[in-house]
Amino acid sequence: MLDKLPPRERQIVDLLYTRGPATVAEVCDALPDQLSPSAVRAMLTRLEVKKMVRRETSDRGFVYAPAVTEAAAKKSALSQVVRTFFGGSPVGAATALLGMSEKLSDPELDALEALIAQARQEKQS
């Protein structure tokens, strides 16, 4: 999903996830390097056609926001990482993530155990 976007379009969508709905001028101001409003407007239009952003009318003019929930975007991005770097193995990815942290706290371990138990329960249902 997001991984298929050109870098600049991805940057704009990421910005909308971080900042929330924004006008063309607000997107221009938030970008690290200067782009013209017409260039940003053209990219937002392409993103709208791709169904990655939605446009609504407000008292500030057109306001753009991500069309895909952040949770769906995260799941898609993580799926791509798991496919690319871990041969599609969620266990391999989880092992790598667990290996990255110095020490997991008891609440973090409890949360992971609860998620594993929930996944088992859903699989059996």
All heavy atoms as an XYZ file, in Angstrom:
945
protein
N       0.832     -1.177      0.000
C       0.000      0.000      0.000
C       0.877      1.241      0.000
O       1.166      1.781     -1.045
C      -0.940     -0.112      1.205
C      -1.680      1.093      1.580
S      -2.662      0.996      3.108
C      -3.317     -0.633      3.108
N       1.343      1.686      1.161
C       2.185      2.886      1.203
C       3.550      2.652      0.580
O       4.162      3.586      0.058
C       2.366      3.363      2.647
C       1.125      3.905      3.354
C       1.449      4.266      4.794
C       0.543      5.085      2.632
N       4.033      1.414      0.627
C       5.363      1.118      0.096
C       5.429      1.277     -1.416
O       6.505      1.370     -1.973
C       5.802     -0.286      0.505
C       4.834     -1.360      0.048
O       3.633     -1.233      0.352
O       5.273     -2.330     -0.598
N       4.278      1.322     -2.078
C       4.256      1.460     -3.529
C       4.229      2.925     -3.982
O       4.296      3.209     -5.164
C       3.060      0.706     -4.095
C       3.152     -0.786     -3.819
C       2.154     -1.561     -4.600
C       2.157     -3.041     -4.398
N       3.024     -3.660     -3.485
N       4.156      3.829     -3.025
C       4.114      5.250     -3.370
C       5.517      5.781     -3.654
O       6.486      5.352     -3.030
C       3.528      6.061     -2.208
C       2.061      5.834     -1.871
C       1.680      6.661     -0.647
C       1.165      6.173     -3.049
N       5.618      6.747     -4.571
C       6.897      7.434     -4.759
C       7.293      8.133     -3.447
O       6.428      8.495     -2.639
C       6.605      8.466     -5.847
C       5.373      7.977     -6.531
C       4.595      7.213     -5.503
N       8.588      8.337     -3.228
C       9.055      8.893     -1.949
C       8.370     10.192     -1.522
O       8.013     10.359     -0.363
C      10.548      9.110     -2.173
C      10.911      8.146     -3.243
C       9.701      8.016     -4.119
N       8.186     11.119     -2.429
C       7.592     12.409     -2.052
C       6.123     12.242     -1.647
O       5.670     12.826     -0.669
C       7.712     13.402     -3.210
C       7.178     14.759     -2.886
C       7.931     15.421     -1.778
N       9.168     15.936     -2.329
C       9.991     16.732     -1.684
N       9.729     17.102     -0.461
N      11.081     17.141     -2.237
N       5.380     11.403     -2.385
C       3.983     11.154     -2.024
C       3.919     10.453     -0.666
O       3.062     10.769      0.159
C       3.277     10.332     -3.094
C       3.033     11.103     -4.374
C       2.354     10.279     -5.460
O       1.866      9.166     -5.167
O       2.307     10.750     -6.606
N       4.822      9.524     -0.436
C       4.867      8.828      0.857
C       5.152      9.822      1.975
O       4.568      9.759      3.060
C       5.938      7.734      0.800
C       6.240      7.049      2.102
C       5.013      6.280      2.603
N       5.193      5.804      3.944
C       5.595      4.577      4.255
N       5.846      3.700      3.313
N       5.722      4.230      5.509
N       6.043     10.759      1.725
C       6.380     11.777      2.712
C       5.136     12.601      3.078
O       4.903     12.900      4.257
C       7.474     12.685      2.152
C       7.974     13.718      3.109
C       9.059     14.590      2.482
O       9.014     14.899      1.290
N      10.031     14.965      3.282
N       4.325     12.926      2.088
C       3.120     13.717      2.340
C       2.104     12.911      3.150
O       1.519     13.415      4.109
C       2.519     14.225      1.009
C       3.434     15.312      0.430
C       1.107     14.760      1.211
C       3.070     15.774     -0.960
N       1.913     11.645      2.798
C       0.974     10.810      3.552
C       1.464     10.643      4.989
O       0.681     10.752      5.944
C       0.752      9.443      2.867
C      -0.087      8.533      3.732
C       0.092      9.627      1.509
N       2.752     10.392      5.166
C       3.316     10.262      6.510
C       3.076     11.543      7.318
O       2.735     11.496      8.497
C       4.814      9.959      6.462
C       5.117      8.548      6.001
O       4.199      7.695      5.992
O       6.282      8.287      5.643
N       3.240     12.667      6.665
C       3.016     13.950      7.319
C       1.556     14.075      7.772
O       1.279     14.537      8.880
C       3.373     15.072      6.339
C       3.291     16.468      6.892
C       4.606     17.173      6.629
C       2.166     17.215      6.260
N       0.629     13.638      6.928
C      -0.785     13.706      7.292
C      -1.110     12.777      8.456
O      -1.948     13.106      9.297
C      -1.672     13.394      6.083
C      -1.632     14.427      4.952
C      -2.421     13.935      3.747
C      -2.162     15.768      5.435
N      -0.455     11.623      8.521
C      -0.648     10.744      9.676
C      -0.121     11.406     10.944
O      -0.729     11.320     11.996
C       0.066      9.401      9.484
C      -0.703      8.415      8.645
C      -0.159      7.908      7.484
C      -1.961      7.976      9.031
C      -0.862      7.001      6.710
C      -2.671      7.067      8.260
C      -2.116      6.574      7.097
O      -2.809      5.688      6.339
N       1.010     12.072     10.841
C       1.641     12.686     11.999
C       0.898     13.933     12.466
O       0.614     14.095     13.647
C       3.104     13.064     11.677
O       3.785     11.888     11.257
C       3.812     13.642     12.880
N       0.576     14.813     11.538
C      -0.011     16.110     11.882
C      -1.527     16.119     11.908
O      -2.134     17.012     12.457
C       0.456     17.171     10.886
C       1.925     17.483     10.960
C       2.299     18.516      9.942
N       1.414     19.658      9.963
C       1.720     20.845     10.464
N       2.904     21.037     10.989
N       0.859     21.842     10.444
N      -2.135     15.178     11.210
C      -3.590     15.198     11.073
C      -3.981     15.941      9.809
O      -3.127     16.356      9.020
N      -5.278     16.111      9.585
C      -5.768     16.774      8.374
C      -5.109     18.133      8.163
O      -4.862     18.871      9.128
C      -7.266     16.920      8.633
C      -7.583     15.833      9.608
C      -6.364     15.708     10.477
N      -4.808     18.441      6.894
C      -4.089     19.683      6.599
C      -4.471     20.221      5.226
O      -4.865     19.466      4.335
C      -2.578     19.431      6.646
N      -4.332     21.515      5.082
C      -4.539     22.167      3.791
C      -3.246     22.071      2.973
O      -2.197     21.693      3.506
C      -4.877     23.659      3.983
O      -3.754     24.304      4.590
C      -6.130     23.846      4.825
N      -3.326     22.457      1.722
C      -2.130     22.465      0.868
C      -1.054     23.362      1.481
O       0.112     22.983      1.564
C      -2.480     22.924     -0.572
C      -1.222     23.191     -1.385
C      -3.358     21.894     -1.266
N      -1.448     24.543      1.943
C      -0.478     25.476      2.534
C       0.176     24.874      3.772
O       1.391     25.013      3.970
C      -1.168     26.797      2.884
N      -0.602     24.179      4.601
C      -0.048     23.569      5.808
C       0.918     22.436      5.465
O       1.943     22.267      6.123
C      -1.185     23.068      6.712
C      -1.988     24.202      7.311
C      -3.303     23.762      7.928
O      -3.816     22.669      7.596
O      -3.831     24.536      8.746
N       0.591     21.678      4.420
C       1.498     20.620      3.974
C       2.800     21.249      3.473
O       3.892     20.801      3.834
C       0.851     19.735      2.880
C       1.873     18.790      2.267
C      -0.323     18.946      3.451
N       2.682     22.293      2.679
C       3.877     22.986      2.167
C       4.762     23.458      3.319
O       5.982     23.273      3.287
C       3.479     24.187      1.310
S       2.817     23.773     -0.301
N       4.156     24.074      4.320
C       4.918     24.597      5.463
C       5.587     23.487      6.266
O       6.656     23.691      6.833
C       4.010     25.402      6.392
C       3.553     26.710      5.779
O       4.175     27.162      4.790
O       2.566     27.277      6.279
N       4.962     22.304      6.312
C       5.482     21.217      7.138
C       6.560     20.387      6.442
O       7.309     19.672      7.106
C       4.336     20.298      7.567
N       6.650     20.487      5.140
C       7.663     19.717      4.420
C       9.056     20.266      4.726
O       9.239     21.481      4.822
C       7.408     19.762      2.909
C       6.204     18.958      2.429
C       5.917     19.262      0.956
C       6.414     17.476      2.631
N      10.037     19.379      4.850
C      11.384     19.835      5.190
C      12.048     20.665      4.090
O      12.873     21.523      4.377
C      12.165     18.545      5.437
C      11.366     17.460      4.828
C       9.948     17.932      4.766
N      11.679     20.416      2.842
C      12.217     21.231      1.753
C      11.053     21.875      1.013
O       9.965     21.340      0.946
C      13.108     20.418      0.814
C      12.482     19.105      0.406
O      11.643     18.585      1.152
O      12.828     18.581     -0.660
N      11.297     23.040      0.474
C      10.257     23.859     -0.120
C       9.736     23.270     -1.421
O      10.508     22.939     -2.323
C      10.811     25.276     -0.375
C       9.769     26.292     -0.703
C       8.789     26.533      0.430
O       9.130     26.390      1.595
N       7.577     26.891      0.109
N       8.428     23.146     -1.511
C       7.752     22.784     -2.757
C       6.687     23.832     -3.019
O       6.126     24.392     -2.071
C       7.078     21.423     -2.637
C       7.935     20.178     -2.753
C       7.074     18.935     -2.596
C       8.650     20.125     -4.078
N       6.370     24.049     -4.272
C       5.329     25.016     -4.591
C       3.966     24.440     -4.227
O       3.763     23.220     -4.261
C       5.372     25.361     -6.077
O       4.917     24.253     -6.837
N       3.029     25.309     -3.890
C       1.678     24.829     -3.598
C       1.075     24.040     -4.761
O       0.369     23.057     -4.536
C       0.896     26.115     -3.333
C       1.925     27.073     -2.829
C       3.174     26.734     -3.613
N       1.378     24.433     -5.990
C       0.813     23.698     -7.131
C       1.392     22.282     -7.210
O       0.671     21.330     -7.557
C       1.035     24.458     -8.444
O       2.407     24.614     -8.698
N       2.660     22.112     -6.874
C       3.258     20.770     -6.876
C       2.630     19.905     -5.788
O       2.310     18.733     -6.012
C       4.771     20.863     -6.685
N       2.444     20.477     -4.609
C       1.825     19.741     -3.506
C       0.383     19.400     -3.859
O      -0.078     18.272     -3.636
C       1.912     20.539     -2.183
C       1.073     19.898     -1.101
C       3.362     20.657     -1.747
N      -0.334     20.348     -4.440
C      -1.722     20.111     -4.848
C      -1.795     18.974     -5.868
O      -2.663     18.096     -5.781
C      -2.324     21.393     -5.423
C      -3.828     21.358     -5.584
C      -4.412     22.705     -6.012
N      -4.184     23.753     -5.017
C      -3.304     24.737     -5.137
N      -2.549     24.847     -6.215
N      -3.157     25.640     -4.189
N      -0.866     18.950     -6.805
C      -0.844     17.882     -7.814
C      -0.592     16.522     -7.165
O      -1.234     15.522     -7.518
C       0.218     18.174     -8.868
N       0.324     16.481     -6.212
C       0.600     15.205     -5.518
C      -0.599     14.764     -4.681
O      -0.934     13.578     -4.650
C       1.855     15.325     -4.659
C       3.120     15.251     -5.492
S       4.586     15.266     -4.477
C       4.998     16.981     -4.582
N      -1.252     15.705     -4.012
C      -2.430     15.359     -3.229
C      -3.558     14.860     -4.130
O      -4.275     13.926     -3.770
C      -2.887     16.561     -2.396
C      -2.022     16.850     -1.171
C      -2.299     18.253     -0.627
C      -2.238     15.798     -0.096
N      -3.676     15.439     -5.309
C      -4.684     14.970     -6.270
C      -4.367     13.545     -6.711
O      -5.263     12.694     -6.779
C      -4.754     15.917     -7.484
O      -5.126     17.223     -7.024
C      -5.749     15.422     -8.512
N      -3.093     13.266     -6.997
C      -2.705     11.893     -7.361
C      -2.981     10.927     -6.217
O      -3.465      9.815     -6.428
C      -1.227     11.839     -7.754
C      -0.949     12.358     -9.151
C       0.421     11.949     -9.655
N       1.517     12.392     -8.815
C       2.153     13.561     -8.938
N       1.796     14.412     -9.872
N       3.150     13.859     -8.136
N      -2.676     11.362     -4.991
C      -2.935     10.514     -3.826
C      -4.427     10.282     -3.625
O      -4.847      9.204     -3.204
C      -2.322     11.141     -2.573
C      -0.805     11.065     -2.490
C      -0.265     12.011     -1.427
C      -0.362      9.635     -2.212
N      -5.224     11.270     -3.973
C      -6.682     11.124     -3.881
C      -7.177     10.118     -4.918
O      -8.008      9.247     -4.616
C      -7.347     12.486     -4.083
C      -8.800     12.516     -3.713
C      -9.388     13.919     -3.814
O      -8.711     14.862     -4.263
O     -10.562     14.044     -3.443
N      -6.641     10.190     -6.119
C      -6.998      9.232     -7.179
C      -6.593      7.813     -6.764
O      -7.323      6.851     -7.018
C      -6.340      9.626     -8.524
C      -6.457      8.523     -9.555
C      -6.944     10.927     -9.049
N      -5.457      7.689     -6.102
C      -4.972      6.386     -5.631
C      -5.704      5.922     -4.371
O      -5.409      4.856     -3.837
C      -3.466      6.459     -5.326
C      -2.607      6.696     -6.539
C      -1.156      6.868     -6.139
C      -0.279      7.180     -7.335
N       1.133      7.359     -6.971
N      -6.625      6.761     -3.884
C      -7.406      6.476     -2.676
C      -6.538      6.372     -1.417
O      -6.846      5.626     -0.496
C      -8.264      5.229     -2.863
C      -9.243      5.361     -4.021
C     -10.339      4.360     -3.939
C     -11.272      4.387     -5.120
N     -11.833      5.615     -5.493
N      -5.469      7.147     -1.394
C      -4.586      7.186     -0.228
C      -4.922      8.370      0.678
O      -4.598      8.352      1.855
C      -3.117      7.258     -0.657
C      -2.654      6.042     -1.439
S      -2.923      4.475     -0.589
C      -1.943      4.680      0.860
N      -5.518      9.419      0.105
C      -5.987     10.555      0.902
C      -7.416     10.882      0.482
O      -7.860     10.504     -0.600
C      -5.100     11.823      0.746
C      -3.674     11.568      1.175
C      -5.164     12.381     -0.631
N      -8.100     11.565      1.379
C      -9.431     12.055      1.045
C      -9.442     13.563      1.252
O      -8.670     14.093      2.050
C     -10.504     11.356      1.865
C     -10.477     11.640      3.324
C     -11.546     10.816      4.069
N     -11.760     11.240      5.414
C     -10.878     11.234      6.401
N      -9.651     10.839      6.179
N     -11.191     11.637      7.608
N     -10.324     14.219      0.522
C     -10.397     15.681      0.577
C     -11.776     16.078      1.069
O     -12.783     15.553      0.612
C     -10.149     16.236     -0.817
C     -10.234     17.730     -0.916
C      -9.965     18.189     -2.304
N     -11.043     17.750     -3.192
C     -11.134     18.087     -4.458
N     -10.209     18.828     -5.021
N     -12.126     17.656     -5.192
N     -11.806     17.002      2.007
C     -13.068     17.524      2.516
C     -13.017     19.043      2.479
O     -11.949     19.638      2.596
C     -13.304     17.045      3.950
C     -13.494     15.538      4.051
C     -13.686     15.070      5.476
O     -13.742     15.906      6.408
O     -13.783     13.845      5.664
N     -14.182     19.641      2.333
C     -14.282     21.088      2.344
C     -14.462     21.556      3.780
O     -15.215     20.959      4.544
C     -15.484     21.547      1.500
O     -15.362     20.986      0.196
C     -15.535     23.050      1.383
N     -13.735     22.612      4.131
C     -13.889     23.197      5.467
C     -13.801     24.708      5.328
O     -13.614     25.230      4.224
C     -12.802     22.681      6.410
O     -11.602     23.381      6.210
N     -13.906     25.392      6.453
C     -13.782     26.848      6.423
C     -12.375     27.294      6.044
O     -12.150     28.426      5.670
C     -14.191     27.456      7.766
C     -13.403     26.887      8.934
O     -12.762     25.830      8.782
O     -13.441     27.512     10.016
N     -11.402     26.364      6.105
C     -10.019     26.663      5.714
C      -9.770     26.341      4.244
O      -8.665     26.486      3.763
C      -9.037     25.845      6.555
C      -9.136     26.100      8.023
C      -8.118     25.323      8.808
N      -8.241     23.878      8.588
C      -7.372     22.980      9.000
N      -6.285     23.345      9.645
N      -7.564     21.703      8.791
N     -10.766     25.864      3.535
C     -10.598     25.411      2.153
C     -10.582     23.901      2.134
O     -11.126     23.251      3.028
N      -9.950     23.306      1.129
C      -9.856     21.855      1.078
C      -8.875     21.375      2.137
O      -7.771     21.896      2.258
C      -9.407     21.362     -0.295
C     -10.452     21.511     -1.360
C     -10.172     22.174     -2.535
C     -11.722     20.968     -1.190
C     -11.124     22.303     -3.523
C     -12.693     21.094     -2.168
C     -12.397     21.766     -3.335
N      -9.289     20.366      2.878
C      -8.442     19.766      3.900
C      -8.246     18.308      3.518
O      -9.203     17.601      3.178
C      -9.100     19.880      5.302
C      -8.286     19.148      6.347
C      -9.255     21.344      5.681
N      -6.999     17.864      3.552
C      -6.643     16.510      3.142
C      -6.286     15.680      4.365
O      -5.649     16.175      5.295
C      -5.462     16.543      2.174
C      -5.789     17.252      0.884
C      -5.672     18.640      0.778
C      -6.223     16.542     -0.227
C      -5.981     19.292     -0.407
C      -6.537     17.193     -1.409
C      -6.411     18.564     -1.491
O      -6.730     19.204     -2.649
N      -6.702     14.407      4.325
C      -6.408     13.479      5.421
C      -6.175     12.103      4.827
O      -6.651     11.808      3.712
C      -7.571     13.443      6.406
N      -5.467     11.240      5.522
C      -5.267      9.883      5.018
C      -6.617      9.170      4.855
O      -7.497      9.297      5.705
C      -4.433      9.199      6.104
C      -3.798     10.311      6.863
C      -4.763     11.452      6.798
N      -6.774      8.440      3.771
C      -8.009      7.695      3.531
C      -7.940      6.312      4.162
O      -8.960      5.682      4.392
C      -8.267      7.581      2.031
N      -6.745      5.853      4.425
C      -6.525      4.539      5.023
C      -6.223      4.755      6.499
O      -5.427      5.637      6.837
C      -5.333      3.828      4.328
C      -5.039      2.499      4.962
C      -5.602      3.679      2.837
N      -6.853      3.974      7.358
C      -6.585      4.146      8.784
C      -5.110      3.904      9.065
O      -4.449      3.132      8.366
C      -7.415      3.181      9.654
O      -6.994      1.847      9.393
C      -8.899      3.336      9.384
N      -4.634      4.535     10.103
C      -3.230      4.357     10.471
C      -2.944      2.902     10.825
O      -1.897      2.363     10.490
C      -2.861      5.274     11.634
C      -1.379      5.329     11.895
C      -0.984      6.406     12.886
O      -1.859      7.074     13.453
O       0.227      6.576     13.078
N      -3.903      2.245     11.469
C      -3.722      0.833     11.833
C      -3.570     -0.035     10.582
O      -2.700     -0.915     10.532
C      -4.900      0.347     12.674
N      -4.384      0.222      9.559
C      -4.285     -0.552      8.314
C      -2.965     -0.275      7.604
O      -2.342     -1.185      7.053
C      -5.465     -0.231      7.396
N      -2.529      0.984      7.627
C      -1.254      1.338      6.999
C      -0.084      0.667      7.721
O       0.837      0.154      7.085
C      -1.076      2.851      6.986
N      -0.134      0.650      9.059
C       0.926      0.000      9.834
C       0.963     -1.496      9.546
O       2.037     -2.074      9.369
C       0.711      0.232     11.329
C       1.041      1.619     11.791
C       0.745      1.774     13.274
C       1.047      3.173     13.764
N       0.723      3.324     15.190
N      -0.210     -2.112      9.492
C      -0.273     -3.550      9.224
C       0.288     -3.867      7.844
O       1.059     -4.813      7.673
C      -1.716     -4.038      9.337
C      -1.862     -5.524      9.219
C      -3.298     -5.967      9.463
C      -3.403     -7.476      9.378
N      -4.769     -7.936      9.641
N      -0.054     -3.056      6.861
C       0.451     -3.260      5.508
C       1.971     -3.087      5.455
O       2.679     -3.887      4.834
C      -0.221     -2.274      4.553
O       0.359     -2.338      3.282
N       2.469     -2.049      6.111
C       3.917     -1.796      6.109
C       4.658     -2.924      6.812
O       5.690     -3.400      6.331
C       4.211     -0.459      6.784
N       4.123     -3.373      7.929
C       4.774     -4.450      8.667
C       4.744     -5.751      7.870
O       5.727     -6.499      7.842
C       4.118     -4.639     10.033
C       4.793     -5.628     10.964
C       6.266     -5.271     11.183
C       4.067     -5.680     12.290
N       3.633     -6.008      7.188
C       3.548     -7.207      6.345
C       4.624     -7.187      5.265
O       5.242     -8.211      4.976
C       2.168     -7.305      5.697
O       1.183     -7.534      6.664
N       4.848     -6.016      4.693
C       5.880     -5.873      3.663
C       7.260     -6.148      4.245
O       8.072     -6.848      3.645
C       5.829     -4.469      3.055
C       6.886     -4.202      2.007
C       6.726     -5.061      0.770
O       5.624     -5.441      0.399
N       7.824     -5.389      0.122
N       7.539     -5.629      5.434
C       8.835     -5.857      6.088
C       9.016     -7.344      6.379
O      10.083     -7.920      6.135
C       8.958     -5.018      7.386
C      10.147     -5.446      8.221
C       9.057     -3.542      7.044
N       7.975     -7.981      6.897
C       8.049     -9.414      7.219
C       8.307    -10.227      5.948
O       9.149    -11.133      5.946
C       6.769     -9.880      7.954
C       6.720    -11.397      8.067
C       6.700     -9.244      9.336
N       7.611     -9.893      4.862
C       7.834    -10.612      3.591
C       9.248    -10.390      3.074
O       9.920    -11.325      2.639
C       6.826    -10.152      2.531
C       5.464    -10.787      2.635
C       4.605    -10.520      1.401
N       4.475     -9.108      1.052
C       3.584     -8.278      1.603
N       2.760     -8.690      2.531
N       3.524     -7.018      1.224
N       9.708     -9.152      3.119
C      10.988     -8.801      2.527
C      12.187     -9.307      3.330
O      13.119     -9.887      2.773
C      11.097     -7.272      2.366
O      10.018     -6.822      1.562
C      12.414     -6.869      1.734
N      12.172     -9.090      4.636
C      13.353     -9.364      5.446
C      13.304    -10.669      6.237
O      14.329    -11.128      6.723
C      13.610     -8.205      6.407
C      13.955     -6.930      5.691
C      13.016     -5.927      5.546
C      15.215     -6.736      5.140
C      13.319     -4.752      4.870
C      15.541     -5.570      4.472
C      14.587     -4.579      4.336
N      12.119    -11.247      6.373
C      11.994    -12.445      7.204
C      11.337    -13.603      6.467
O      10.816    -14.526      7.092
C      11.236    -12.118      8.496
C      11.905    -11.056      9.309
C      11.460     -9.747      9.258
C      13.006    -11.350     10.099
C      12.093     -8.748      9.977
C      13.649    -10.362     10.827
C      13.193     -9.060     10.764
N      11.358    -13.529      5.136
C      10.809    -14.616      4.326
C       9.355    -14.914      4.636
O       8.910    -16.050      4.515
N       8.615    -13.901      5.057
C       7.211    -14.068      5.364
C       6.947    -14.685      6.729
O       5.811    -15.010      7.049
N       7.969    -14.847      7.541
C       7.821    -15.501      8.842
C       7.585    -14.478      9.959
O       8.516    -13.775     10.366
C       9.082    -16.309      9.174
O       9.051    -16.728     10.520
N       6.362    -14.418     10.496
C       6.120    -13.535     11.633
C       6.972    -13.918     12.849
O       7.386    -13.054     13.620
C       4.631    -13.727     11.941
C       4.039    -14.252     10.683
C       5.128    -15.058     10.031
N       7.250    -15.215     13.001
C       8.084    -15.657     14.119
C       9.492    -15.082     13.986
O      10.082    -14.614     14.961
C       8.115    -17.202     14.205
C       9.119    -17.671     15.238
C       6.735    -17.741     14.523
N      10.032    -15.092     12.780
C      11.359    -14.511     12.547
C      11.380    -13.029     12.874
O      12.330    -12.528     13.491
N      10.318    -12.319     12.475
C      10.247    -10.888     12.764
C      10.121    -10.639     14.263
O      10.796     -9.768     14.816
C       9.066    -10.264     12.021
N       9.279    -11.426     14.930
C       9.102    -11.255     16.376
C      10.398    -11.556     17.120
O      10.760    -10.856     18.062
C       7.972    -12.148     16.878
N      11.098    -12.581     16.675
C      12.375    -12.933     17.296
C      13.371    -11.788     17.151
O      14.079    -11.439     18.095
C      12.943    -14.226     16.666
O      11.987    -15.268     16.840
C      14.252    -14.622     17.281
N      13.411    -11.192     15.973
C      14.314    -10.057     15.751
C      13.921     -8.874     16.633
O      14.789     -8.221     17.221
C      14.302     -9.651     14.281
N      12.634     -8.591     16.737
C      12.184     -7.483     17.576
C      12.524     -7.734     19.045
O      12.986     -6.834     19.747
C      10.676     -7.271     17.426
C      10.227     -6.625     16.125
C       8.710     -6.685     16.000
C      10.711     -5.191     16.045
N      12.291     -8.952     19.504
C      12.611     -9.265     20.899
C      14.109     -9.183     21.155
O      14.545     -8.779     22.227
C      12.076    -10.647     21.272
C      10.554    -10.746     21.357
C      10.129    -12.200     21.508
C      10.025     -9.897     22.491
N      14.892     -9.544     20.160
C      16.345     -9.472     20.296
C      16.875     -8.054     20.307
O      17.984     -7.796     20.772
N      16.104     -7.110     19.791
C      16.534     -5.715     19.734
C      16.441     -5.024     21.084
O      17.191     -4.103     21.372
C      15.672     -4.922     18.743
C      15.981     -5.203     17.300
S      14.843     -4.387     16.159
C      14.769     -2.734     16.761
N      15.513     -5.446     21.894
C      15.314     -4.733     23.148
C      16.256     -5.280     24.217
O      16.494     -6.475     24.304
C      13.859     -4.835     23.597
O      13.458     -6.178     23.633
N      16.799     -4.362     25.002
C      17.720     -4.745     26.069
C      17.024     -5.682     27.036
O      17.448     -6.787     27.267
C      18.209     -3.491     26.805
C      19.054     -2.576     25.955
C      20.400     -3.169     25.619
O      21.028     -3.756     26.507
O      20.812     -3.055     24.456
N      15.975     -5.200     27.618
C      15.187     -5.996     28.547
C      13.739     -5.555     28.411
O      13.464     -4.361     28.392
C      15.625     -5.764     29.992
C      16.888     -6.463     30.383
C      17.110     -6.309     31.872
C      18.345     -7.082     32.287
N      18.581     -6.980     33.724
N      12.877     -6.514     28.334
C      11.463     -6.180     28.318
C      10.965     -6.143     29.756
O      11.329     -6.979     30.571
C      10.668     -7.226     27.527
C      10.929     -7.263     26.029
C      10.227     -8.448     25.389
C      10.456     -5.975     25.387
N      10.128     -5.172     30.039
C       9.564     -5.074     31.388
C       8.498     -6.152     31.563
O       8.006     -6.735     30.590
C       8.941     -3.692     31.592
O       7.800     -3.552     30.767
N       8.146     -6.411     32.799
C       7.098     -7.392     33.072
C       5.778     -7.009     32.393
O       5.127     -7.871     31.791
C       6.917     -7.586     34.577
C       8.052     -8.406     35.176
O       8.714     -9.167     34.435
O       8.271     -8.290     36.393
N       5.362     -5.740     32.439
C       4.119     -5.382     31.738
C       4.201     -5.620     30.219
O       3.222     -6.025     29.597
C       3.932     -3.897     32.056
C       4.677     -3.684     33.331
C       5.841     -4.628     33.275
N       5.361     -5.372     29.632
C       5.519     -5.620     28.195
C       5.436     -7.117     27.892
O       4.791     -7.529     26.926
C       6.851     -5.044     27.697
C       6.880     -3.529     27.673
C       8.263     -2.964     27.390
O       9.269     -3.532     27.882
O       8.336     -1.948     26.688
N       6.087     -7.925     28.716
C       6.006     -9.383     28.542
C       4.574     -9.874     28.739
O       4.095    -10.734     27.980
C       6.957    -10.095     29.510
C       8.446     -9.939     29.210
C       9.277    -10.452     30.375
C       8.810    -10.662     27.914
N       3.877     -9.324     29.719
C       2.481     -9.693     29.954
C       1.619     -9.342     28.746
O       0.749    -10.120     28.341
C       1.931     -8.993     31.198
C       2.575     -9.489     32.494
O       3.193    -10.589     32.480
O       2.471     -8.769     33.504
N       1.862     -8.165     28.163
C       1.094     -7.743     26.987
C       1.347     -8.683     25.813
O       0.411     -9.069     25.100
C       1.449     -6.304     26.610
N       2.601     -9.083     25.613
C       2.917    -10.023     24.531
C       2.249    -11.377     24.772
O       1.691    -11.972     23.843
C       4.427    -10.193     24.395
C       5.177     -9.007     23.801
C       6.680     -9.225     23.912
C       4.772     -8.787     22.362
N       2.304    -11.853     25.992
C       1.655    -13.123     26.319
C       0.151    -13.046     26.067
O      -0.445    -13.994     25.535
C       1.934    -13.513     27.775
C       3.354    -13.988     27.999
C       3.671    -14.258     29.471
O       2.819    -13.986     30.348
O       4.777    -14.748     29.739
N      -0.460    -11.948     26.428
C      -1.898    -11.776     26.215
C      -2.231    -11.767     24.726
O      -3.227    -12.369     24.303
C      -2.384    -10.493     26.886
N      -1.396    -11.115     23.926
C      -1.626    -11.088     22.477
C      -1.479    -12.481     21.868
O      -2.247    -12.863     20.977
C      -0.669    -10.101     21.804
C      -0.967     -8.631     22.059
C       0.184     -7.767     21.567
C      -2.271     -8.232     21.399
N      -0.519    -13.248     22.346
C      -0.333    -14.621     21.851
C      -1.537    -15.469     22.234
O      -2.073    -16.224     21.412
C       0.982    -15.219     22.386
C       2.172    -14.508     21.727
C       1.043    -16.732     22.123
C       3.515    -14.821     22.350
N      -1.999    -15.342     23.466
C      -3.174    -16.101     23.916
C      -4.402    -15.727     23.098
O      -5.192    -16.597     22.696
C      -3.413    -15.851     25.401
N      -4.561    -14.449     22.814
C      -5.697    -13.981     22.008
C      -5.615    -14.544     20.589
O      -6.619    -14.988     20.037
C      -5.721    -12.455     21.962
C      -6.855    -11.883     21.147
C      -6.795    -10.360     21.073
O      -6.001     -9.715     21.746
N      -7.652     -9.794     20.251
N      -4.426    -14.555     20.000
C      -4.247    -15.101     18.650
C      -4.591    -16.591     18.624
O      -5.229    -17.075     17.687
C      -2.819    -14.866     18.164
N      -4.196    -17.322     19.660
C      -4.526    -18.751     19.737
C      -6.028    -18.949     19.835
O      -6.597    -19.825     19.191
C      -3.841    -19.375     20.952
C      -2.413    -19.715     20.711
C      -1.883    -20.662     21.784
N      -0.527    -21.006     21.445
C       0.520    -20.811     22.231
N       0.344    -20.317     23.446
N       1.720    -21.135     21.835
N      -6.673    -18.133     20.643
C      -8.108    -18.232     20.842
C      -8.854    -17.951     19.536
O      -9.791    -18.655     19.184
C      -8.540    -17.253     21.920
C      -9.719    -17.704     22.743
C      -9.908    -16.782     23.938
O      -9.624    -15.584     23.874
N     -10.393    -17.348     25.033
N      -8.433    -16.906     18.827
C      -9.080    -16.555     17.551
C      -8.876    -17.639     16.513
O      -9.752    -17.903     15.704
C      -8.537    -15.208     17.052
C      -9.017    -14.032     17.875
C      -8.341    -12.735     17.496
O      -7.506    -12.702     16.567
O      -8.653    -11.714     18.138
N      -7.711    -18.282     16.536
C      -7.432    -19.344     15.581
C      -8.326    -20.562     15.833
O      -8.765    -21.228     14.900
C      -5.957    -19.739     15.650
C      -5.557    -20.728     14.587
C      -4.082    -20.988     14.625
C      -3.753    -21.983     13.518
N      -2.330    -22.218     13.411
N      -8.607    -20.847     17.100
C      -9.416    -22.004     17.450
C     -10.909    -21.748     17.206
O     -11.669    -22.689     17.091
C      -9.180    -22.388     18.919
C      -7.785    -22.935     19.136
C      -7.477    -23.150     20.609
O      -8.261    -22.784     21.480
N      -6.317    -23.734     20.882
N     -11.302    -20.499     17.150
C     -12.729    -20.173     16.976
C     -13.200    -20.391     15.567
O     -12.583    -20.360     14.621
C     -12.986    -18.704     17.349
O     -12.658    -18.494     18.690
